[in-house]
Amino acid sequence: MVRIINYKERESDDGKEFFVLELQGGIEMVKSQQTRKYYVTARKATIPSTFDEITCKALIGTEIPGRIQKVDVDPYEYTIQETGEVIELDYRYEFVPDSEEEEHKVEKSKSTVDDFVKFDNKNAFSTNGVE
């Protein structure tokens, strides 16, 4: 599950404004390459929406079935806002919805035929009131 934590206004190539929802996955432990100590973090991604600002604001806190996955992409430059340092990245994070197989997973029933059909005293079948 991922949670909607924020929204942001963006502009499309043709100049139209729209909103993206900012999604955050569950927490995960990561080992620092510099200090070799663990820290906790969460993956984030944005996804475009057709919603207006009021709807986006109301959706904050909503959980959506899926996960945020690391995806390899062509290298690009990224500026770290806190330091101004420009680094090169070759990945991004994307929202991946749960597959339909998992969403509509069919579980074997634990019920037996006897749960649905009873044999009455007159040797006739009864279907628990269903005719």
FENBELDA-V697975 format. One record per pair of residues at least 4 apart in sequence whose ideal C-beta (glycine too) atoms are under 7 Angstrom apart, sorted by the first residue. I is the first residue (numbers start at 1). J is the second residue. Records with the same first field share a line. If there is no record, write none. Layout:
I: J, J
This chain:
1: 63, 64, 65
2: 23, 24, 25, 63, 64, 66, 67, 68, 95
3: 23, 24, 61, 63
4: 21, 23, 59, 60, 61, 62
5: 22, 24, 60
6: 22, 60
7: 19, 20, 21, 22, 56, 57
8: 19, 20, 22, 46
9: 17, 19
10: 18, 20
11: 15, 17
12: 16, 18
18: 48
19: 49, 51, 53, 56
20: 46, 47, 48, 49
21: 46, 47, 49, 56, 59
22: 44, 46
23: 44, 45, 47, 68, 95
24: 42, 44
25: 42, 43, 67, 68
26: 42
27: 40, 42
28: 41, 42
29: 38, 40
30: 38, 39, 41
31: 36, 38
32: 36, 37, 39
43: 68, 93
44: 68, 93
45: 68, 93, 94, 95
47: 95
49: 56
51: 55, 56
53: 57
54: 58
55: 59
65: 97, 98, 103
66: 95, 96, 97, 98
67: 96
68: 93, 95
69: 93, 94, 96
70: 91, 93
71: 91, 92, 94
72: 90, 91
73: 90, 91, 92
75: 88, 89, 90
76: 89
77: 86, 88
78: 87, 89
79: 84, 86
80: 84, 85, 87
98: 102, 103
99: 103
100: 104
101: 105
111: 115, 116
113: 117
116: 127, 128
117: 125, 127
118: 126, 128
119: 125
120: 124, 126
